């Protein structure tokens, strides 16, 4: 089944790595949100905080799963938390994928970054997390799976990870 996916990542540091993951998904007939190159991202960003949030909100429309591509600095990126929270609020599936082992355009890998799903803590009182079956206070990393693109065979398994995230969120 073709799924439309939103990719959340650090544009400046991981665009090359993300392009490899995204292209793998597209080759399997998946669909994705608009993919901004660095210049286009800077253009959106230059319009201010509200414009970036509006762009993110628009890009999340029609997607069923958000894939958080975790590079060295992803958890520090200003809008990652917003993308994750909005994905949950809208009932989308989430999956984290470490991409530090994917080579950049110079053939270099990076250090593993912190998982941004650790930073979003939900409780049973959060109305938009009802589909998750949250019973107490817990980070999203306890609820949604995180994989390593290299060690877990991302090229072969990305479609399955996305389908599982969609199923787990009722999509």
N, C-alpha and C positions, 0 to 999 in steps of 0.2 A: 504494500500500500504506500503510495506517495504521501509523504508528510511534509508540511511546511514547518520549518524550524527557524527559531531565532538563535543566532550565535552571539554570545556575550563574551567579550575578550578585551585585552589591552591593545588598542590600535597601534600605538607607536612602537611597542616592543615586539609584538607577536603577529603582525599582519602576514608575514611570509609563512610562518608555521600554520596559521589559521587558514591561509589559502590552500595549503596542502590537504588539511582536514576537510575543508569545505568542498574542494574539488573531488575528493574521494566520495563524499556524500552525493554530489550532483551526478557523478558517473553511475551511481546506483539509482538514478532517477528520482532522487529526493529533491525537495524544493527548499529554498532558503529565503530569509529576509533580504532586503537590499544590502548589498555588500559595499561599504564605502571604502574607497582607498584613502590614503592619508590626507590628500588635498581636500577631498569631499568632506571627510570627518572634521578637518580644521574649519571648513566653511560653516558647517552646522554649529560647531562649538563657538565660533566667533559671534554668533547671534545671541549667545547667552544661555544661562541655565534653563530657563523656561523653554527655549527653542529645542534644546537637547532633549529634555523630558518629553516634549511634544513629539519629536521624531521617534524616540524610543517607544512611546505609547502607540504611535501609528504603525511602527514596524512589528510590534507584538500582535496587532490585529490579524486574525486569520491563522496564527500559528498554534500548534498543539503542544509543542515541546520547546523549552529553552535549553540549549547546550552551553554550559559555561566552560570555555576553553581556558584552562588554568596554566598560565605562564608564571614566570618569576615575579612579576609585579601586578598580576591581575587583581588580587585582593585589595591592592592599594588604589586601584583605579576609581575615580570619583563616582562613576555611574553604575558600576557593577552591582552594588547593593540594591540600587533602585530597580535595575532590570530583574534581579532575582525576586525582590518583593512584589513587583508588579506581575511577574509570571505566576507567583503563588496566588496573589489576589485574584487573578483571572482563571485560576484552576488549571494551569498548564503543568505538564510534567517537567521535571528538571533532571538533568544528568550533568555531572562534572567530569571533565576529562583533562588530565595533566598532559601538557604538550611540551614540557621542557626538554624532552629527549628528541623532539623533531628538529632537524637541522634547519638553520636559517639560510639565507641566500649565500652566505659565506661558508657554509658547511659546518657551522658551529652549533652546539647544543647550549643549554642554559642550566641554571640551578632550578631545582623544584621550588615553586612558590607555595605560599600558604593557601589553603582551600577557602575561598570566600563563602562557601556554604557553612563553614564553622561560625561565621560572623552573624548569621541571621538566626535568632533564637525565637521559637514559636511556643505558644502555650495552648492548652485546650480552650481557652477563652477567646482566642483569635478566630473570629467567625469565618474568615476566608480559608482557614486551614482545616476545616471540618472533614474534607475528603481525605486528609492524610491520616486520620485516626490518632491524632496527637492526644496523649493522655496526661502529659505533664510538660514541664519546660524542657525543651530540647532543641539542639541546633539542627538546621536542615540537613547537615552532613550525616546525622543519624537516621534520617528518613529517606534521603535520595542517595543513590549510588554514585560513587566516583571511581573512574578507571584511569589507567595510564595508557596513552595512545600507543606507545612502543611495547611495553611489557604485556599488555592485555590484548594486543592484536587489533588495534583500532580500525585499520583499513578493512579487515574482514568482519568486524563485529559492530561497527557504528550503527548500522541499521537496526540490529537487534537491541542495542542499548536504547535507541530512540523509541522503538516500539514498546519496550518494557516500561520506559518512563511514561509513555502515553497511556498504556494500559493501567498502570498504577494510579494515574490521576483521573481515570474514567474517560479518557479521550478516545 
